[in-house]
């Protein structure tokens, strides 16, 4: 089958690899209907994070079930499905507590690779959710977003306790940050402040419900948030980047007693204990339990109540995946959808 494979920093190729197949009796194999490139895929692309080489890429997916293992009971051949970027059994104590991304049997889908014609989905009954009806192309793009960036942005807003009467600040204007804005507004936030320096992303942020935009970063960004909030800081802050600067900015922008939801994959982030102690903020985050939110997100998408697929601003065939990585690396695209 054709699949996207990373051979080293900046070296992404679409090439032939062995077909996806059933390995465990709890597996399913899907024909991938659409895949995409994630901002986290750029860490190894830039050489900041190491991977075994060569590595099949991708962890976001929608598609049609073509094969199921002997122990799969709830998923049927022919189902159009969406799954999380983390495979989970959805039955262990951790899953039942709503943290499927930390399932005791978890399999990271990035270790499987979904930027491909077919994909093996471990723990299919716990991981996959069937979509009712026949999605339109726009709904398919939105369902693909639900597989990671929408679910991650939603978790970030929930972890930050966004809600009615709250002011929410969002650090990071990538797909996750933009969709955290959408989530915060759906959860009832009164005011959402997008921190962004890019006019196209600012426009999308406003369309998703941002009420204010702050272009400053670091201490100036924190000062701007406090000025907008009467000197208090935001009730809720989303950190959707994963760098030291972003985390420091998120904590600094949050009022005492407020909440920070952090979902940016941490790279070199260190917290000073005394500064954290004196901030009096709540920290909650980590790998998003997307599976927790998928049923509700699918319903919202299929009822056309939300349109998160608008974060895809470049669509390319699988064969041109290398161009998509380059476009995201150079910030010429927010998020790239790959067609098959």
Order of alpha helices (4+ residues) and beta strands (2+ residues): beta-beta-beta-alpha-beta-beta-beta-beta-alpha-beta-beta-alpha-beta-alpha-alpha-beta-alpha-beta-alpha-beta-alpha-beta-alpha-beta-alpha-beta-alpha-beta-alpha-beta
